Amino acid sequence: MKNLFLIGSFTLLIACTNNYTTNNQEGISITLPGKPTREEVTELATQVRPSYRQLDYQKREMLGFIHIGMNTFTGAEWGTGNENPAIFNPEQLNAEEWVKTFKDAGITGVILVSKHHDGFCVWPSKYTNHTVASSPWRNGQGDLVKEVADACKKYDMKFCIYLSPWDMHEPTYGTDAYNDHYIHQLEELLTNYGPVYLLWFDGAGVNSKTSGKEMRFDWERIFKKARELQPDVLLSGAAPDIRWVGNEAGQGRETEWCVQGIDDENVLFGGEIEGLNATSPDLGSIDELMTKKRLVWYPSRGGLPLRKGWFYNPNDDQTTKSMEYLVNSYFSTVGQNSNLLPNLSPDKTGRFPQKDAERLISFGKLISEMKKTDYVIGAKVLPVSGWDNSSKKDVLTDDDPFTSWQTPMGTKQAEVEIRLKAPASINVIKLQENIRDYGQRVEYFAIDAFTDNQWHEVATSTTIGFRKMVRLKETVKTDLFRIRILSSRVSVSLGSISMYYLPPIQTEKEIQNDRIALVDNGWDISTSGIYVKNTPLQYVVDDNENNCFRGIIQKYPSAFIFNFKNQDNIIKGFSYIPDKTEQTGHIEEYAIYFSIDGKSWGEPVAKGRFGNIVNNPVEQFVPLDAQKVQFAKLEILKTTSDTISIPRLIWYR
């Protein structure tokens, strides 16, 4: 087999074998021949392999995230680059307390946002004055990167760094000189703080549509420098080792392939990756791979802020995600061949909000408690059909996915029975393929339980990969199960089976915010610069979020104008509820005006940007200075698409 490349080693391979057991083994990607057949693509897809870095990452399940910076003190999700470093002063910050929180939650590494899009550096970079050295924190002598790195060493945690490529503060951004600037900062972070497990390259702002500037990143040079300084470092995000799952709600795909097709032929690829649509529901199918130039091992990860946004905002104090939500996210990502990145946001004092920290720890302990008893340990396994004669009976129950059963080439179905030592209550079943030696192959499988003297199908699903954790709809008590691999690419490789019991999760009563919505009492609503697409304007203010106003932006600024017909309305806040469906436009930049007569508007009472609205389309609340109002105008300065869909706009009294 020809045209195989080692990811990150720049070496052309002439051939490969399935003997993929050496340490520090680089990944294998494949350049497809011109006009390949379906059979060729299917076989070649099974020859793609992960690197040793990717394997280690996929084993870890979760890494923690910490967002702190200018936005912590302004309440924004995306800043402007014009913030004054003097506002940064988290006086009670204790990095060891942060890292221990994640450790107590069973998480093995922490990603620190060292620089977000506003360009503020939480270490004293010598390449800009927009850093903690210009702040009052630690009397200008602080270095948050060092404090977190030292805390990770103390608690034996992997230290990871987020370094935003987009930099709104740096004047060279948009020019070739910024590549030098960025690499200089990368060098500081990779040479002064010890081993860095993972580097995060956010995809926000790498195109002019979001950043407003055309910036030609020299990704290969950036990634080469990172690997030169720290050969073991993982490159995540707009980078070649780990991709975005497609949302920021901790939701994965049932059908999750690690083998992905791209059109970027660079060994180290990044930025807006050619040929990859990370939000597509169909990623990695043979039909989709046949349209690409290259096959790569590219596992996904899903981010999950514990509250509404990534940065602390006091308006979000009642949005801490429930235990039920966290557990569902775990099984949606970690349980579906992905990884999960829960985020905690320190407040202005530098402390994690107590409720958020306790919730994460409780969640982690629940998962750890579930895994304490694997009912498959000591079970007897019986190869029913499909497997070759070399299968050792105990390798599927040794909790090692790299000791595995295989079927002969061309045998795409197989069955195995598992008899437990005693009947047990089971509601979670984990399956793993031997991806190190055989890649990802299984397309579809079923699980049966033997109860009432007969077999009952209790679950079906697609794809396994490194890990599939199936939650049964109902707990099953029995000692006999059957796994049926119904469809696979080329052949079957099964590495490990585990069975657990997850206790019921108590449903929490949702806490409502204390904001009181102004109710539509026959308001007059009009628009300016918006073509209304066959939907009533009143849809923007009714209490049914399924009724979406739809329109087309014809010019900027455009606007919604509200006549409340009552001069006694005291307005204290405004919320924009974005549409969460795919392929819809959002309001991105706005200004809000008040008027007594609907003619004289004066200066805006609020103006800003709904940062990260595309990736995290959650409620956008804007607090306002209370005043009596009869007329209000929401002016739209920028949208993510000419076509917009708005479920609801809310005025609060």
Secondary structure, 3 states (H helix, E strand, C coil): CCCEEECCCCCEECCCCCCCCCCCCCCEEEECCCCCCHHHHHHHHCCCECCHHHHHHHHHCECEEECCCHHHHHCCCCCCCCCCHHHCCCCCCCHHHHHHHHHHCCCCEEEEEEECCCCCECCCCCCCCCEHHHCCHHHHCCCHHHHHHHHHHHCCCEEEEEECCCCCCCCCCCCCHHHHHHHHHHHHHHHCCCCCCEEEECCCCCCHHHHCCCCCCCHHHHHHHHHHHCCCCEEEECCCCEEECCCCCCCCCCCCCCEEEECCCCCCCCCCCCCCCCCCCCCCCHHHHCCCCEEEECCEEEEEECCCCCCCCHHHCCCCCCHHHHHHHHHHHCCECEEEEEEECCCCCCCCCHHHHHHHHHHHHHHHHHHHCCCCCCCEEEEEECCCCCCCCCHHHCCCCCCCEECCCCCCCEEEEEEEEEEEEEEEEEEECCHHHHCCCEEEEEEEEEECCEEEEEEEEECCCCCEEEEEEEEEEEEEEEEEEEEECCCCEECEEEEECCCCCCCCCCCCCCCCECCCCCCEEEEECEEECCCCHHHHCCCCCCCCEEEEECCCCEEEEEECCCCCEEEEEEEEECCCCCCCECEEEEEEEEECCCCCCCCCCEEEECCCCCCCCCCEEEEEEEEEECEEEEEEEEECCCEEEECEEEEEC
